[in-house]
Amino acid sequence: MTPKLQEELKNVFGTYNAVTAIQQRARLNADIQTALQRAIASEGKSPVLIISVQISNIDFSKAYETAIEQRMLAEVEVERLRQNLEREKVQAEIVVTQAKGRADAVRAEAQAQADAIRIKGEAEASAIKARGGALADNPKLVDLVQAERWDGKLPATMIPGSSVPMLALPR
């Protein structure tokens, strides 16, 4: 009976690889239990009744265990690199967003300055147009403004033979 049970154990265990045997130990135990129960049942009446199977230790060769360890370390390293890549992508997106924000702020400031210059120019043009209209309607306005601004003093120095500024004497 022992060789038959060992053969069934090896047959079931052979359908698993090392990783799945470890990760799916409960399924492996159930499959082995079913195979052993079938093997005993095929022998006819047996005084042995298998209620449960528990695999307590699976030993692999040292080389195989080292290879699995190296593979797991490589997977951990790959996952670490993926996380670093994701972090770098997020940081790059933050930098791009900040740069766009600064560019939008500079653009808005330039637009505000351009609008202010345009409005000021329009106001100055309107004021010049109003003064021009006032001068056209009243040519003596210049003389009035000149007289209002005069402080009552004549120039201290004058060019010989020139007329006195601001005094238009009739002839």
NUZATI-602329 format. One record per residue (C-alpha): x, y, z; residue in one letter. Coordinates in steps of 0.001 Angstrom, whole numbers, plus 524288, in hexadecimal, padded with zeros to 5 digits. Example, Ala and Ser with C-alpha at 12.3 -4.5 7.8 and 13.67 -1.06 7.14 Angstrom:
<atoms>
8300C7EE6C81E78A;835667FBDC81BE4S;
</atoms>
This chain:
<atoms>
800008000080000M;80B138096080309T;810A7809577F521P;8031B80BE67EF8CK;800D6817647F8DCL;80E4E81CFE7F5FAQ;80BAA81BF67E769E;7FE9E8231E7E8D9E;8053C82D787F13DL;80FB482F897E6F0K;8059E82FEF7DBEBN;7FDB383AA37E27DV;809A9842227E6EFF;80F008418B7D8FEG;803668496B7D402T;807CE854FF7DC3FY;813BC85D657DAA9N;81B34862277E67FA;8149B86F5B7E709V;806AA86A347E5ECT;8098F85F227EF6AA;80D2F869327F995I;802F5873647F626Q;7F7B6869B47F49AQ;7FB0B860587FF72R;7ECD585E3280374A;7E93785A0E7F5A1R;7F53A851407F510L;7F13E84AD9801FCN;7E3668488F7FCEEA;7E838842DB7EFFDD;7F19F839AB7F703I;7E6FD8357E80089Q;7DDB48325C7F54CT;7E84582AC97EDDDA;7EC1E822DB7F9EAL;7DDFD81FD37FD37Q;7DBC481B0B7EF36R;7E81A812B77EFD3A;7E3CC80C507FC92I;7D5FB80A527F773A;7DB3B803B57EB33S;7E23A7F9C07F3CAE;7D5337F5067F8BAG;7D2477F4658073CK;7DCF87FAC780ED8S;7DE5A7FCD581D5EP;7E3C780A7C81A6CV;7DAB081621819DCL;7E0A1823018154AI;7D97382E5281B9AI;7E2D083963818B3S;7F00783C048129FV;7F915846B881751Q;805F084994810ADI;80E7884F6381B14S;81B23851A9813CEN;81F058521E8058EI;82DA8851458038DD;83454855997F720F;84288854ED7F358S;84B1C85FFB7F81CK;84D9B864477EA0AA;83F07864C97E753Y;83C3686C577F3C5E;8471A875E97F035T;84150877877E2A2A;833D187A277E856I;8398F883E67F1EAE;840B988AE47E6DAQ;8343E88B257DED9R;82C8C890CC7EA2FM;8371889B007EC9EL;836B289E957DE2FA;827E589FEA7DEC7E;829038A8907EAD1V;833158B0F17E3CAE;82A5E8B2027D7C1V;81EEF8B6207E050E;827858C0277E731R;82BBE8C5927DA0DL;81D8B8C6447D58FR;81A088CDD27E1CAQ;8257C8D7047DF70N;821088D8E07D16DL;8133F8DC0F7D5D5E;8188B8E5A17DFF7R;820FB8EC247D58AE;8153F8ED177CC65K;80D238F3857D701V;818308FCEE7DA3DQ;819B4900357CBC5A;80B1B902CB7CAC0E;80C0D90BD07D685I;8175A9133A7D049V;80FD9914827C377V;803AA9192D7CA8DT;80B74923297D24EQ;8123B927FC7C5F3A;80529929647BF0BK;7FFEA930D87CABAG;80B8393A1C7CA98R;80A4A93BE67BBDFA;7FBC393EC67BD2DD;7FEA4948AB7C7EAA;8090794F697BF96V;7FFC994F6E7B3E8R;7F4BC9552B7BC27A;7FDD095FA47C1AAE;802849634D7B402A;7F473963E27AF33Q;7F0AB96C897BAAAA;7FC14975B17B7D3Q;7F8979761D7A969A;7EA6B979287ACC4D;7EEBD983EF7B627A;7F78F989FF7ABC0I;7EC9B989617A1B7R;7E2AD98F7C7AAFCI;7EC4699A2C7AEF3K;7EF6099D047A0A5G;7E0F399DA479D46E;7DEAE9A6F87A8B0A;7EA139AFAB7A47BE;7E5489AF9679666A;7D7BE9B34D79AF2S;7DD3E9BE677A331A;7E57B9C36B797B9I;7D9A59C2BB78EE3K;7D18B9CA69798DAA;7DC419D4D279A10R;7DD509D58278B51G;7CEAE9D76D78A64G;7CF0E9E1F6794D7A;7DA199E90578DD1L;7D2F39E846780E5A;7C6C99EE167870FD;7CE519F8CC78E57N;7DB8F9FCC17889EP;7DDCCA0654793D8K;7DDEB9FB1179DA1L;7ECBE9F9EE79C64V;7EE4AA08317A001D;7E52DA06637AB9AL;7ECAA9FA8E7B0B4V;7F986A01CF7AECDQ;7F48EA0D837B646A;7EF27A05227C14BE;7FC269FE3C7C305R;8047EA0A7C7C273W;80A7AA0DF17CF86D;80B6CA1C667CC1BG;81A19A1CB27CA47K;820E6A20267BDBBL;82CDEA187B7B9A8P;83988A1CD27C01EA;84159A1B577B3A2T;83D2DA1D957A5C0M;8434EA1CC579870I;845DFA2A7579323P;83BD6A2ED67893CG;831F6A246B78CE0S;82427A26F279143S;81F5EA253879F0FV;819A9A17B47A020P;80B40A162C7A2CCM;80855A245079FF0L;8023CA2663792F8A;8015FA34FF79187L;7F85DA3A0978721P;7FE90A424C77C97R;
</atoms>
